[in-house]
């Protein structure tokens, strides 16, 4: 679980690196969607945008994120609307 006294969380779900950005009052969370980057690639997973969005929501719920700015790219841009 992530704990922070900072004012918000920025969720990146693309191939950005932390070194690309400087934030004084934010925590940074970069995730790989299932099947992308270094994440697992299960054959029985339904790679829909809805399922990917649900996983992102579960992650945010787990860390108890209540104020989130989402920066997304490509397919992530569509996923953020779910």
N, C-alpha and C positions, 0 to 999 in steps of 0.2 A: 504494500500500500504506500502511496506517495503522500507525504505530509509537507505542507508549505505554508508560510506566512505571507506569501506574495499575493498580489491583488487579483490574479486570474490565471487561467491556464490557456495555452495556445496548443491546439491539437494539429499536428501535421501528419498527413497520411500520404506522403509522397517520398521521393528519394532525396529530400533535403537533408542537410547535415546541420547539427547544432552550431557548427562554426560559421555557418552562413548568416546567422542572425544574432543580434545582441538585444536582450531584454532585461531591463532593470527590475520591473515589477511583475514579471510573469514567470511561470514555470513553463517548461517546454516538454511536450510529449509527442514523439514521432513513432508511429506504428506502421508495420507492414500489414497490409490486408492479407487475409488467408489466400495463399496461392501466389503471392507477390513477394519480391525481395527475399529476405531470409526466413520468412514464415513457412510453416508446414504447408504441404500441398496434398491434402487428403483426396483420394479419388472419389469417395462417396459424398463429398461436400457439394451442395448446390451453389454454384458461384453466381448467385443473383445479387443485384445491388441491395435488395431488401435484406438478405442474409448478411452481407458485408456491413450494412448500416447497423443491424442488430448487434453484431459483434462490437462495433465501435461504441454503441450505447452501453453495452455490458461493461466494457473497459471503463468508460466514464462513470458509470454507476459504482463500480468497484472502488475507484479512487475517490468517490464522493465529490466529483467536480460539479460545482454549482454555477460557475461563470466561465464560459468557454468561448474562445474565438477560434473558428475553424478556418484553416488555410488548406485548400485542396487543389489537386491538379488532375487533369484528364478524367479518368473514370471516377476519381474521388469527388470531382465537382458534382457529378450526378448523385453519388452516394450521399453527400451531405444534405440533400433535400429530403431524404427518407428520414 
